[in-house]
């Protein structure tokens, strides 16, 4: 399964493509989509939409993992990111790519094993899990790869296989 991880934004959108097979993830590609500052938001959103569609057409992901919005102190930045995220979700829906959403805490838990891990720990584990020589850069691309890994762990878990699940085998009463 090919998973496209997306770290949403308006100025910089991180993307990471991973091939997931059971307990193994293979790095395919990663990077960022950028939009120029100083142009109207509507133009930036159109560019994001076009670039997302081009990315999906080029790599044919089976599923997409997108970070859920998380507002901190700057609500204005959060609203702009929400616009970009909406365009990203629309592009996936238009092209028939199922979208799965994860909170930052879920990503940290899946990648590092601790939901309150520091950003550097997530980046180091992402590097290790994908057998990369260096920590992925920029941060937006590293976050997108971590999202793809998070989804791969959820999507390829034992409960999501074609094997029939027998709950009686796991009854501990």
Helices and strands as residue ranges (DSSP letters): E 2-7, E 12-21, E 24-34, H 41-59, E 63-67, H 75-94, E 98-102, H 104-112, H 119-129, H 139-155, G 158-160, G 167-170
